[in-house]
Amino acid sequence: MEKERLQQIAAPLLAWFAEHARDLPWRIRPTAYRVWVSEIMLQQTRVEAVKPFYARFMEALPDVADLAACPEDRLLKLWEGLGYYSRVRNMQKAARIVCEQYGGVMPTDYETLLALPGIGSYTAGAIASIAGGEAAPAVDGNVLRVVTRICESRADITKQSVKKEVEADLRQVMPKGQPGAFNQAMMELGATVCVPNGAPDCASCPVRQFCLSGADGSWTEIPVKAPKKPRRMEERTVFVIRDTERAAIQKRPKKGLLAGLYELPNVEGHLSADEALAMVRQMGFSPIRIRPLPEAKHIFSHIEWQMLGYLVLVEDTDAKEARTPLGNAQELLFVEPSRTEREYPIPAAFAAYVTSLNILLGQEKFEEAGG
């Protein structure tokens, strides 16, 4: 990249950020823990969507020790709706290490942070610079887009070598005494001006005079990304099984996709109504009637579920009676939907079908409440 060109952007960028920075909750009292939680949540999730999750999480788990001690089901319930549950599991692993090795005080040193589970170079750079004042770059997709457009670089930003080159260049041009503000300004510019979808607002850009892509109109071609592999398609049949008071949920295995979460019973393939009824009987229920539910899909990073569902009313039964879960699930529970909503983390993949239980998942709860 062009280090000399990047050196020129610091002053106008910081001046712009001082005037246009968004009022975000994690920018208030930016301790290492608060910055860490926000940065992990913001991966793959919009800022406005994160705000209510962040508030709920920080109220429930205000410091590292609280996160380290939180029971898993409660932790996953707090994360419900954000997806990528391995991230919060890694956060808890890291929190326990911090409690054991650092007396419960979140470190702010870049190299120390990088050694903790789930913390990569971007997150370590964000925490170290914002909370610790260390000149450590925080290079995410927003920053890569800004830098490659300024320098009119057609290097493939999906390559680690390109990210490391950008990190090295930015480390050398970060203004002394303001590394956290510089990193946040770069992120802010990419999030609000040099945006990922649609045309950048070049007229409002504080560094437009230094931007080669803006001058040449080549921003449509930059950044360059290698094409992703096509997702694997999987057909699934989802069961909403309930009597007058309770509904069936089951716990997924401890490893693999959506590990350790609770789900509506489901199997691979698209079943007919008769096949679905037979499956419900095999689980130990006595079905009364069945009704098809709308088709739905859910996209994971490498898999797409194409689902059809059935609402199956069964005879009232003892909630404690043993039932057979579907697939490789660990256990099946027959509980009140209101309790499921309070206590059991259900992934967003089943959002289209939990409406039949009159319950809401993480994000929908906030939307209904106006949050």
Summary of the structure (lengths in Angstrom):
residues: 371
radius of gyration: 23.9
end to end distance: 41.6
largest distance: 73.9
contacts: 1160
relative contact order: 0.12
helix: 48%
strand: 14%
